[in-house]
């Protein structure tokens, strides 16, 4: 399906269809607040984004003022983008094309004072995993420390005093050249803080990614940065509530969800899962999805009986941010590169925990005991039958 027939944005459609009190009421019900709390964006950056064909939007999430704690204000940025050149071009040319566009977007984020940036899943390559072809796509796999993608971002992180999350296809040379789907956290000095490997691997339709990598072995790490405690729930992990839960148990204040998902498969879930995780765990969540239709040189088939095809469908973007109270931003475009900036006050995490008490009342002891029993081979469901 070509981008020209794709709806540009659900959020823009609503804003263009409603006005006045009706729009405010829709916003209250759907987004959780009547006012989106738009942040001013520099005119020069709006013009720059127009020149380089990417969307820029910025929103504020103020928290209640406290007597005993100062505000903990952080600016986060999430980036969605399409590939830059066709998939039949040399690997280095494909990667460099993406570098060129990402450099401009990160520079804009820096000029707007963004502290933490997260890119989409496998940001420096096409999402080629579901072709099941090993070549040439495995050539995109690289070292998490000194591979070309992270070398590129490490320089930008140091230049802009910014934490950058880089989800890449990792080549683990120390363990038999194993490949992982990995998110690397780079600090504001350009140093690697650590990495997290994707916990849940999809096996649905075209998304049979176990051809390339297996479930991660890094648990649920939370990275304490200069700007806040962050975690990364990579793509398919958003479908697993316990995955979100564990990042919260380990102290995350912001959980990024870099993804790659297409229309017709998950879009009705997209606006629900990350938002629900923010509510259930009293932290901020950032849902990031790539955009565009990526066509590959050779046809491939899936496990759903559809005819052979050369693309997965349309990656619908729609990246957004949700606060711990469930309020969320409008999404970015469904078919255009974009930078979404959110100014957040991390004090809101504790404030919402105090208000709703979800973490206090969640009964981890009860779940732990039940799960311990459920994983046993002789487990019997707690099912009461009519006699």
Residue pairs with C-beta under 8 A, 6 or more apart in sequence:
1 263
1 293
1 313
1 314
2 293
3 292
3 293
3 314
3 335
6 263
6 314
6 316
6 334
6 335
7 13
7 334
8 333
8 334
8 335
8 336
9 318
9 330
9 331
9 332
9 333
9 334
10 318
10 331
10 334
11 330
11 331
12 330
14 23
14 26
14 30
15 23
15 330
18 26
24 34
24 35
25 34
27 33
27 34
27 35
27 36
28 34
31 327
31 328
31 329
31 330
32 323
32 325
32 326
32 327
32 328
33 327
36 59
36 329
36 330
37 59
37 60
37 61
37 62
38 58
38 59
38 60
39 58
39 59
39 60
39 341
39 343
40 58
41 56
41 57
41 58
41 112
41 341
42 111
42 112
44 111
45 56
45 108
45 111
45 112
46 56
48 104
48 108
49 55
49 56
49 108
49 339
52 101
52 104
52 105
53 336
53 337
54 81
54 101
54 104
54 105
54 336
54 337
54 338
54 339
55 332
55 333
55 336
55 337
55 338
55 339
56 108
56 338
56 339
56 340
56 341
57 329
57 330
57 332
57 338
57 339
57 340
57 341
58 112
58 340
58 341
58 342
58 343
59 321
59 329
59 330
59 340
59 341
59 342
59 343
60 342
60 343
61 284
61 321
61 323
61 327
61 342
61 343
61 344
61 345
61 348
62 345
63 71
63 345
63 347
63 348
63 351
64 347
64 348
64 351
65 71
66 347
66 351
69 347
71 345
71 347
72 228
72 345
72 346
72 347
73 343
73 344
73 345
74 115
74 116
74 227
74 228
74 254
74 343
74 344
74 345
74 346
75 112
75 113
75 114
75 115
75 116
75 341
75 342
75 343
75 344
76 114
76 115
76 116
76 117
76 118
76 254
76 284
76 286
76 321
76 341
76 342
76 344
77 109
77 112
77 114
77 116
77 117
77 118
77 339
77 340
77 341
77 342
78 117
78 118
78 256
78 286
78 287
78 288
78 319
78 321
78 339
78 340
79 102
79 105
79 106
79 109
79 117
79 118
79 119
79 120
79 123
79 288
79 337
79 338
79 339
80 120
80 288
80 289
80 290
80 291
80 317
80 319
80 332
80 337
80 338
80 340
81 98
81 101
81 102
81 105
81 120
81 123
81 290
81 291
81 337
81 338
82 290
82 291
82 292
82 294
82 315
82 337
83 94
83 97
83 98
83 125
83 126
83 292
83 294
84 94
84 97
84 98
84 100
84 101
85 93
85 94
85 97
86 295
87 94
87 126
87 128
87 294
87 295
87 296
87 297
88 297
89 97
91 136
91 139
91 140
94 125
94 126
95 124
95 125
95 140
95 148
95 149
98 123
98 124
98 125
99 124
99 152
101 337
102 119
102 123
103 152
103 156
105 337
105 339
106 117
106 156
106 160
106 162
106 164
107 156
107 160
108 339
109 117
109 160
109 162
109 339
109 341
110 156
110 159
110 160
110 162
112 341
114 162
114 341
115 162
115 163
115 226
115 227
116 162
116 163
116 164
116 165
116 225
116 227
116 228
116 230
116 254
117 162
117 163
117 164
117 165
118 164
118 165
118 167
118 232
118 256
118 258
118 286
118 288
119 164
119 165
119 166
119 167
119 258
119 288
120 167
120 258
120 259
120 260
120 288
120 289
120 290
121 127
121 167
121 181
121 234
121 235
121 258
121 259
121 260
121 288
121 290
122 129
122 140
122 167
122 168
122 169
122 181
122 260
123 149
123 166
123 167
123 168
123 258
123 290
124 140
124 148
124 149
124 168
125 137
125 140
125 169
126 137
126 294
126 296
127 260
127 290
127 294
127 312
127 315
128 137
128 140
128 294
128 296
129 137
129 207
129 209
129 211
129 212
130 206
130 207
130 208
130 209
130 300
130 302
130 312
131 137
131 296
131 298
131 300
132 208
132 211
132 300
133 298
133 300
134 211
134 212
137 212
138 179
138 212
140 169
141 169
141 170
141 171
141 179
142 148
142 149
142 150
142 168
142 169
142 170
142 171
143 150
143 170
143 171
143 173
144 150
144 168
144 170
144 172
144 182
144 184
144 192
144 195
145 192
147 168
147 170
147 171
149 166
149 168
150 166
150 168
150 184
150 186
150 192
153 164
153 166
153 186
154 186
154 190
154 191
154 192
155 190
156 162
156 164
157 163
157 164
157 186
157 187
157 188
157 189
157 190
158 188
158 189
158 190
161 188
162 188
163 185
163 186
163 187
163 188
163 225
163 226
163 227
163 230
164 185
164 186
165 183
165 184
165 185
165 186
165 230
165 232
165 256
165 258
166 183
166 184
166 185
166 186
167 181
167 182
167 183
167 184
167 232
167 234
167 258
168 182
168 183
168 184
169 179
169 180
169 181
169 182
169 212
169 213
170 179
170 180
170 181
170 182
170 184
170 195
170 197
171 177
171 178
171 179
172 178
172 179
172 180
178 213
179 212
179 213
180 197
180 198
180 213
180 216
181 197
181 198
181 201
181 209
181 212
181 213
181 216
181 234
181 235
182 195
182 196
182 197
182 198
182 216
183 195
183 196
183 197
183 198
183 232
183 234
183 256
183 258
184 192
184 194
184 195
185 192
185 193
185 194
185 195
185 196
185 223
185 225
185 230
185 232
186 192
186 193
187 193
187 225
187 226
188 225
188 226
193 223
193 225
194 221
194 223
195 218
196 216
196 218
196 220
196 221
196 231
196 232
196 234
197 216
197 217
197 218
197 234
198 213
198 215
198 216
198 234
198 235
198 236
198 237
199 215
199 216
199 220
199 234
199 237
199 240
199 243
200 215
200 236
200 237
200 239
200 240
200 243
201 209
201 210
201 213
201 214
201 215
201 236
202 208
202 209
202 235
202 236
203 209
203 210
203 303
204 265
204 303
205 265
205 302
205 303
205 304
206 300
206 302
206 304
206 312
206 313
207 236
207 265
207 312
208 302
208 303
216 234
219 246
220 231
220 243
220 246
220 247
220 249
220 250
221 231
221 250
222 229
222 230
222 231
222 247
222 250
222 251
222 252
223 229
223 230
223 231
228 253
228 254
228 346
229 251
229 252
229 253
229 254
230 252
230 253
230 254
230 255
230 256
231 247
231 250
231 252
231 254
231 255
231 256
232 255
232 256
232 257
232 258
233 243
233 244
233 247
233 255
233 256
233 257
233 277
234 257
234 258
234 259
235 257
235 258
235 259
235 260
235 261
237 243
237 244
237 257
238 244
238 257
238 259
238 273
238 274
238 277
238 287
239 269
239 273
241 276
241 277
241 280
244 255
244 277
244 280
244 281
245 280
245 281
247 255
247 281
247 283
248 255
248 280
248 281
248 282
248 283
248 359
249 364
252 281
252 283
253 283
253 284
253 346
253 349
254 283
254 284
254 285
254 286
254 344
254 346
255 277
255 278
255 281
255 283
255 284
255 285
255 286
256 285
256 286
256 288
257 274
257 285
257 286
257 287
257 288
258 288
259 287
259 288
259 289
259 290
260 289
260 290
260 315
261 267
261 270
261 289
261 315
261 316
262 312
262 313
262 314
262 315
262 316
263 313
263 314
263 315
263 316
263 334
264 313
265 313
267 316
267 318
270 287
270 289
270 316
270 318
271 318
271 320
271 328
271 331
273 287
274 285
274 286
274 287
274 320
274 322
275 285
275 287
275 322
275 326
275 328
277 285
278 284
278 285
278 322
278 323
278 324
278 326
278 328
279 322
279 324
279 325
279 326
279 358
280 358
281 324
281 358
281 359
282 324
282 349
282 350
282 352
282 353
282 356
282 358
282 359
283 324
283 349
284 321
284 322
284 323
284 324
284 342
284 344
284 346
284 348
284 349
285 321
285 322
286 319
286 320
286 321
286 322
286 342
287 318
287 319
287 320
287 321
287 322
288 319
289 315
289 316
289 317
289 318
289 319
290 315
290 317
291 315
291 316
291 317
291 333
291 334
291 335
291 336
291 337
291 338
292 314
292 315
292 335
293 311
293 313
293 314
293 315
294 311
294 312
294 315
295 310
295 311
296 310
296 311
297 310
298 310
299 308
299 309
299 310
300 308
300 309
300 310
301 307
301 308
301 309
314 334
314 335
316 334
316 335
317 331
317 332
317 333
317 334
317 335
317 336
317 338
318 331
318 332
318 333
318 334
319 331
319 332
319 338
319 340
320 328
320 329
320 330
320 331
320 332
320 340
321 328
321 329
321 340
321 342
321 344
322 328
322 329
323 344
323 348
324 348
324 349
324 351
324 352
324 353
325 348
325 352
325 355
329 340
329 342
332 338
332 340
353 359
353 360
373 379
